[in-house]
Every structure is written in C-alpha cells, then in structure tokens.
Amino acid sequence: MGLLTKMFDANKRDVKRLEKMALKIEALADEMERLSDEELRAKTTVFKERYAKGESLDSLLTEAFAVVREGARRVLGLYPYRVQLMGGISLHEGNISEMKTGEGKTLTATMPVYLNAISGKGVHVITVNEYLASRDAAEMGELYNFLGLTVGLNVNSLSKEEKKEAYAADITYGTNNELGFDYLRDNMVLYKEHKVQRPLHYAVIDEVDSILIDEARTPLIISGQAQKSTQLYIHANSFVRTLKVEDDYTYDEKTKSVLLAENGINKAEKAFSIENLFDLKHVTLNHHINQALKAHVTMQRDVDYVVQEDEVVIVDQFTGRLMKGRRYSDGLHQAIEAKEGVPIQNESMTMATITFQNFFRMYEKLSGMTGTAKTEEEEFRNIYNMKVVSIPTNRPIARDDRSDLIYASMEGKFRAVVEDIYQRYQLKQPVLVGTVAIETSELISSLLTKRGVPHNVLNAKNHGREAEIIMEAGQPGSITIATNMAGRGTDIKLGEGVKELGGLAVIGTERHESRRIDNQLRGRSGRQGDPGITQFYLSMEDELMRRFGSDNMKSMMERLGMDDDQPIQSKMVSKAVESAQKRVEGNNFDARKRLLEYDDVLRQQREIIYKQRDEVLESENLREILEGMILAVIEQVVGAHLAANASEEQLNMQGIVDYANANLLSESELTLTDLEGKQADEMIDVIYEKVKARYSEREEQMGEEQMREFEKVVLLRAVDSKWINHIDAMDQLRQGIHLRAYGQIDPLREYQNEGFAMFENMVASINEEAAKYVMKAEIRNNLERQEVAKGQAVNPKEDEDSKAKKKPVRKAPAVGRNEPCPCGSGKKHKNCCG
C-alpha cells in the first residue's frame, strides 16, 4: 500500500505543479482578449524571433498557450478549460496525458503543437486512421492558419511531391502507418530530392496506447515478391482436411498451438509417399503441413480474417478494422488462401522493415494522449521513457459502472443481452453494444432483428460509415452494435431528453483480454459529467474464461442447480477475470519486449546502412569511399590466400594475381614477379597503387561527370541488393532461432551473434561487388540509377514517379557458354553473368 500511495502521490504532485502553471496562463486571459486579430497573429513572429535568439520553448510556454487559448475562442468558439491547459503542458514535457473520453483531447493538443512548431523543425500529429487525421487537420488547421502557421495532411493517396509539401509544413497530420512507411521508402530512394520527410523532431500521438502498444507487435514491412510454387499449399491443404482432432493432431487452446500426432505423421508420410517427414529434405513440406493445420484450426473466418472479392483480408484483433494489404508472414496467408479456395498469391520477400517501437523512439521528443494508459504505465516508461500523467476531469464522473453478470452458457448470456437491449429500446434509451469479434456482432444483430429492434452494426465489414453511425449513437432509441474499436476518437453526444433516461447505456458482451479495451468501451458513456451506465455480460464459455480455468466455476454453478436464466454477480469471478486479463497483458508485454530486443539487432544494422546510403546520395565525389572499399577487398584477398599452407606459397600468390586481374585490373596487368619476395603489406600496396592508376585511367576515358554518376549507380545497387537479401535472411534466421532453446542456448544471444556475423559478411560482399563493378563494368550511354526490386507497403498504391523508368531493350549478340563473359570479369560466361 505504501508503494501505491507513493505512486499516486507522484501523480498528485504532477497535477499540483501543472495546475500552478495553468493558473499563470489563465492570468494572461484579459491581456490576450484586448489584442486585435492582427496583434494576436503577430505574436507568432515575435515567438519565432525570440526562439531564434536562443530563448527556450519552456520560457515561451505561458504566453504561447495563452495566445492559442484566445485564438481557439475566436476561431473555433472553444475555450480550453484549466484541465486542458494542464494536459497540454504535460504533452509539451514529452509525457502521456491520460484524459477521459469527452475531455477535449484534440483541443488540448493544439497548445503544445503550436509551441513546438515555433522552432520550425516540424511537428507531427499522429492519429489511428486517415478519417481522423483529415478531420483534425481541417478543424484545427483553421486555428493554426489564423495564428500564421502552415498545416499539411499526409495520406496514402498523395504523390511524392504532395507528401514532400505536407512534411514541409509547420504541422503535419497523418497516421502511424503512413509515417513509418514514408521513413522506409525514403531510405530506398535513388535521388536525395525524392526524400519526403525531414528529420523527426516532435510528435503528439492521439490514442497513444493503441499505436505504441496494441500495434507494437506488428512490424511495418515493405516487401517484394519471391517466386515460389503455390502447388504445395494446395496439396498440404487437401491433406489437412482429412485429419481429425485428437486422433491425428493436438490443439492447445491456451497457447493456440497445433501439432501433428504420431498417427498424423504416418498419414502424411503415406499421403506424400515419403519415408520420414522429419528428414532434412522434407523441411519445406513439413512447414507447409504445419501452416495448413494452423490455418484450419487456429484461424477463424470472420474473427481473424474475412474473405472479400476473392481476397483474404486480416481483421485487426484490437480495433476490429480490416487491414487491407497486410499479409500474414511465413506462408500462413497462402495456407488460408488455399483453405478458402481463393487465388494463392506469391510469398513475399522483406525489403525493408521497422517496428513502431523503434520508429517512434527516433523522434527527439514524443508525447501522447489517451483515456486509458495507466494499466500500461510500466511499458511506456521502460520502452519509450514516457511518464503517464492522469489529468483530472473537468466535471466529476457520474457514470454507473455495474458489476459483471455471469451466466453458465453463451446462449443464456446472449438471451439476457437481447432482453436488456429490448427493455431499454422500449424506454428510448440509446444503447452501444461492444463485441470482441465480428461474428458476435452479427449474431446479436440477427437476434435483435427477430425481436423487431432496429439497429446499426459497426464492424470491419461496415466501417465506411463509422463516424456517422457513432455520432448518431447517442440519439433517443438508437441501438448501435460495434466491435471493440467503438469509434475511437469520435464523440458520442447525447440527444435531447437522453440524460433524463439515464444517459447512454454501454453493454459489453464479453471481456477483452486487455483491461484497457474494456475501459475504452466504458468510457464511451458518461462524458463531461453526463449520466451513463455500463454493464458487462459474461459466460463460463467465453474464450477468456475457457482459457483461464473456469471449469471449476462452471461445475459449481451446475451443482448449485443454477439455470441459464440466473446470472451470478460474484466478486470472486470478477477478480478471476481481472487476474486472467493481467496475465494476458503480462504475456503481451513480454512478447512486445522480445520483439523489440530482436529488432534492436536489426536497428543498429539499419542505422549503419541508411547512414551509408545517405552519404552516397549526398556526396558529390565517391572515389575516396570506393577506394577504401577496394583496399578492404585487396586486404581480405591477400590475407585469405597467405593464410593457407605456406609451402604452397607460389600457388597462393598465383591465386592473388588471378583474382586481381579478373576483378580489379585489366588482364595480365599484375604478374607473379610484381609480388615475389614481398610481405603481405607490400603486396597490398603494390596492387592498391595499380588499382588507383587504373581508376584514374577509367575516369579519364569516361569523363569526370559520368564517372561520378557511375560510382553512385554501382554503390547504390551493391548496397540495396545485398541489404535486401540480408534483411530476408535475418527474417528467416529469426523464425527458426527459437528452436535453439532446446539445446540450452539463449536464442536471442545466438541471434545477436549470428546476425552480427551475417552483417559483416554482407559488408564484405558489398565491398567486393562495388569494387568489381566500378573497376570492370562496361558503361553504356544510358547510365541510370535503378531500383533493385519493387516493394509494396500496407496500402500498395504506388506513386507513378517512384517507379524506375524502363530502359530500352537492346538485343545483344548471343554469347556461348564457354566464351569469355562480356562484362569483362575474365571468367567464362556460364560461371559469371550467364
């Protein structure tokens, strides 16, 4: 208890401090009111000048907030309350402001956004979907424009030029996905002018828990296609259809893992005419069978995914939204496509990837707001170094949160839910029904239709009218069924006479595995001191109850002779549910932390490569860099040959000569005589001097300008092709690394060690490829940088200008397999480009 008191005291201390600062802002109200519109607008220029002269944003805070407050009153007709000023100060300090639903978070953000935009480095306001980004940019944009700041909106459909313009504005609105993908795409461009983002400065994230926690397990991936056969998915799918649970495979509901039993293994060996399914050569088949099993047993249609227009579309388990363009990795998506009988798309190859955790940690300063963050405070502190500050409500909460009602079976529960809705509908009280899955929302909808109750259904299949449906949800007699996204970010305003009926009634049909999502659903009701009521209906057959040991409770209810129409209201059961939720939250936190630890390995490598790419794009002359790479190659070659058996020195030296002539110099330019009687260092110097002379010759032949562009073409191609292969290899390494745990080896440490070794090999192969091409490749006149592979992101609407221009096709004379390769490597055509 002492520890808890300390924690709450810390929040109390913060609130007290923020209140003192808010009072200072309020004290300037009369002074600001006396200013004309022009004088108020001129304050922005004054602040910018003071900042340029070295004054800190902190010292400008009181005045700047007062200016925005007065501006909001004139432009929007809204005047921020004291609690909103406090929330705004907390955001400026890089914290998370926990503010209850309906407390005006959008208006709260305008003050820290304005203050930080004065620096001219750009401020990003990030929301969960494009509708909210567009709405807030339009509404709050009026205020910023009035105060003399520019506002940009970054959505998926923009061209490169439009995106660049949006990012150049003082304040940019956008979604987390689009920002992350723009960052990855910026690090794949071929010309620095094609980059759209500026350095990441300050971000305010709306619904911060949804973005930094719920979505943190899903990395952003830009992928290209890997050509693989789809037949194996179809065969594996047909085979899995013949299997029976318990006889042929086992399914563990708690961990959602499915495994072939002995009988199933025998059937597989017979079906595919093989002797041993676990033989190394059948690894791919084994993998396909496992994925097909997973697709049939653990992935449910209309819960985990929906089928739309012959496509399998993932449903986000946290928001209930469709995630168009996202695909399950590791062949699971293809297995589901085979199961549903829709066209199977090619597997993809990862070209660029980053987690939201690592992307957002790149901002100089990060802040966020939400109604529900306290339950995840530890994670925000540990991973993002952000404090959660609970801001008090403007008016006391008058909502009635009732204890859970628990039924023996699902059937009994749904009967009771429909009866409750029906009774409230008779009274014309509006009801919002929250469900965890799409199929539950459809079941309740059909039961209400039978009772003749008109209603709206808001789930992933119908989120086009989301905002409109949610805005009507507070009107008398309105019944709305929603998956747990329940219109985040849109306010449910109560219609006339609804307060007298008891306000909005929120009914939850089961508990979500995260307490936060339940709290969000409760928070849709009772905004700004309005009345409201919330009630959760549970059954012993709910997934959360089943997964965490409700068997004893169920048998106890049966022993007591309780039928399905008799609910129990038991503190013990409610406590058991909460502890189950805490356990799931703990598991999810561990999973996200693990993901971050693995991604940190790639993060360090990504930073090195992206920095190197930037150097290539920025530099006017790359000769020095390339000569450094060539020197590294020569050192490696000489070292490798001389480390061999000393008695075969002559032979080893011949190997050095052959390599140098084939890859770095013209034929027979280096001879054995040049190297005889020399130490390793001297040999390196001899070859390096010859290479530099040859480099100068090539530059003279080509002309300096063409040589500079040629260097960029060569380096970008080498870096991009090797990096893409490396990311894909790291991805595959990671998917199999957990098996090392069976050998008492820490998979993470093993991944770090192997990842480091693979990175070093990749750097060596970049050096080798760049050295070989810059010294040997023949140059045609149509020299042009080209993308190594075509990537696509979540919403793969490609910008036309980002597509590499196609080169004219030239018919080259056929080259025999044993003839010298025309690229000039000195090898036979079949062993080189052939």
Disulfide bonds with the S-S distance in Angstrom:
none
